[in-house]
Amino acid sequence: MVVKIFLHARFVVIGVAVIVILLPFSGRLFGPWKEYSNNDRARLVVVNAFAVSHPGHYVAFEDLRGEDVNVRPDGGSVSVVLSPRSPYMNGTVQGHGYRTGVELLPSGEVDLPRLVDTGATRALDALGEEAETDVESAAATLSGIEGPVVVTALVWLARPLSEDAARKSWRNGFDTVFLGPLDAETSPVSWSPSACAWRGIGDCDAEMMRSPVRQFQRWVSLLEENDAPSLRQLNLDLQEVRTRAQEGLVHGYLVTGRSEELTKLSKDHNIRQMQIVDVVFDS
C-alpha cells in the first residue's frame, strides 16, 4: 500500500514537473497563430488584409514570391514590400519599394509597420473629413496642368455601381477599387489587382486578371471563421468583407491617366467627388 502511494505521488510530481517545463513552450504549440504557422496562410490572410485596409500604399506582391513565412503558433513576422502610390506603372514605382514586416505577437495582436504619408492617404483622409474635394475643384486643377503629365485621382461615385458599369466611365483599368463606403470607425475595404498566384488566391483566368472585384471575392471565399480575430487586428470585420464581396459593388476607385482623360472623367454624372492624388511628368 505504501509503495502504491509512493509511486502515485512520484507520478504526480513528475507530471507537475513536466507541465512546468512545457508551460513556456505551450504558446509554440497552441498559440494564437497556430493556424498560420508552417504554411502560406499567414500571407494569404494577413498580407492581403493589410493591402485591403491600407489602399494608400501599394503592396508589391510580386516581390514576395517564393519567400518563406516566418510564423510559429506563438507569433512571428510576415514580410511586406511597400511602395508609395505613384502615377508611374499603374500605381507603383517598381524597385523603389521598401521591405518591412507585419509582426504577429504572442498576445494575438498585430504590430503594423510605420507607414509614410502618401498622396493617396492624404486624399482618403480629406474625404473622410468631408474636405473640399468636389469634382469642379478637381476639374479646375486639371485644366491648369500643362505639359505631358500623368495624374492619379481618387474618385468617389454618387452611388455604388457594378464593376461593368463603373468601367464604362473609365476603360483604362483601376489601380484600386473601393468596395464599401468610407467609415471613420473602420478601414477602407479595397482591392488592388495583382496576379492571383502572387496573392495566394490561386490562378486567374483572363477575366479575373482584369477584375479587382472578382479577385476580392476569391480572397474572401478563402477566409474562415477563425480568421476573424486577425482581420479585427487590421480593423476589418469578417462579416463586413463577406457582405461587400457578396454585393460586388464599386463605391469608388483610384485611377491613373493623362490629364485630358481625367478631365473627361470628371464630367461623368456618376461621379460625386474627385481629388487629384499625384501628378508627375511623363518622361
Secondary structure as the mmCIF struct_conf table of DSSP 4:
data_model
#
loop_
_struct_conf.conf_type_id
_struct_conf.id
_struct_conf.beg_label_comp_id
_struct_conf.beg_label_asym_id
_struct_conf.beg_label_seq_id
_struct_conf.end_label_comp_id
_struct_conf.end_label_asym_id
_struct_conf.end_label_seq_id
HELX_RH_AL_P HELX_RH_AL_P1 VAL A 2 LEU A 22
HELX_RH_3T_P HELX_RH_3T_P1 LEU A 23 PHE A 25
HELX_RH_AL_P HELX_RH_AL_P2 SER A 26 PHE A 30
TURN_TY1_P TURN_TY1_P1 PRO A 32 TRP A 33
HELX_RH_3T_P HELX_RH_3T_P2 LYS A 34 TYR A 36
TURN_TY1_P TURN_TY1_P2 SER A 37 ASN A 38
BEND BEND1 ASN A 39 ASP A 40
HELX_RH_AL_P HELX_RH_AL_P3 ARG A 41 ALA A 42
HELX_RH_PI_P HELX_RH_PI_P1 ARG A 43 VAL A 47
HELX_RH_AL_P HELX_RH_AL_P4 ASN A 48 SER A 53
TURN_TY1_P TURN_TY1_P3 PRO A 55 GLY A 56
STRN STRN1 HIS A 57 VAL A 59
HELX_RH_3T_P HELX_RH_3T_P3 PHE A 61 LEU A 64
TURN_TY1_P TURN_TY1_P4 ARG A 65 GLY A 66
HELX_LH_PP_P HELX_LH_PP_P1 GLU A 67 VAL A 69
STRN STRN2 ASN A 70 ARG A 72
TURN_TY1_P TURN_TY1_P5 PRO A 73 ASP A 74
STRN STRN3 GLY A 75 PRO A 84
TURN_TY1_P TURN_TY1_P6 PRO A 87 PRO A 87
HELX_RH_3T_P HELX_RH_3T_P4 TYR A 88 GLY A 91
TURN_TY1_P TURN_TY1_P7 GLN A 94 GLY A 95
STRN STRN4 TYR A 98 LEU A 104
TURN_TY1_P TURN_TY1_P8 PRO A 106 SER A 107
BEND BEND2 GLY A 108 GLY A 108
STRN STRN5 VAL A 110 ASP A 111
HELX_LH_PP_P HELX_LH_PP_P2 LEU A 112 ARG A 114
HELX_RH_AL_P HELX_RH_AL_P5 GLY A 119 GLY A 128
TURN_TY1_P TURN_TY1_P9 GLU A 129 GLU A 130
BEND BEND3 GLU A 132 GLU A 132
STRN STRN6 ASP A 134 ASP A 134
HELX_RH_AL_P HELX_RH_AL_P6 VAL A 135 SER A 143
TURN_TY1_P TURN_TY1_P10 GLY A 144 GLY A 144
BEND BEND4 GLY A 147 PRO A 148
STRN STRN7 VAL A 149 SER A 162
HELX_RH_AL_P HELX_RH_AL_P7 GLU A 163 SER A 169
BEND BEND5 ASN A 172 ASN A 172
BEND BEND6 ASP A 175 ASP A 175
STRN STRN8 THR A 176 PHE A 178
BEND BEND7 GLY A 180 GLY A 180
TURN_TY1_P TURN_TY1_P11 ALA A 184 GLU A 185
BEND BEND8 THR A 186 THR A 186
STRN STRN9 SER A 190 TRP A 191
TURN_TY1_P TURN_TY1_P12 CYS A 196 GLY A 200
BEND BEND9 ILE A 201 ILE A 201
HELX_RH_AL_P HELX_RH_AL_P8 ALA A 206 MET A 209
TURN_TY1_P TURN_TY1_P13 ARG A 210 ARG A 210
HELX_RH_AL_P HELX_RH_AL_P9 PRO A 212 SER A 221
TURN_TY1_P TURN_TY1_P14 LEU A 222 LEU A 222
HELX_RH_3T_P HELX_RH_3T_P5 GLU A 225 ASP A 227
HELX_RH_AL_P HELX_RH_AL_P10 ALA A 228 GLN A 233
TURN_TY1_P TURN_TY1_P15 LEU A 234 ASN A 235
HELX_RH_AL_P HELX_RH_AL_P11 LEU A 238 GLU A 247
STRN STRN10 LEU A 249 ARG A 258
HELX_RH_AL_P HELX_RH_AL_P12 SER A 259 SER A 266
TURN_TY1_P TURN_TY1_P16 LYS A 267 LYS A 267
TURN_TY1_P TURN_TY1_P17 HIS A 269 ASN A 270
STRN STRN11 ILE A 271 PHE A 281
#
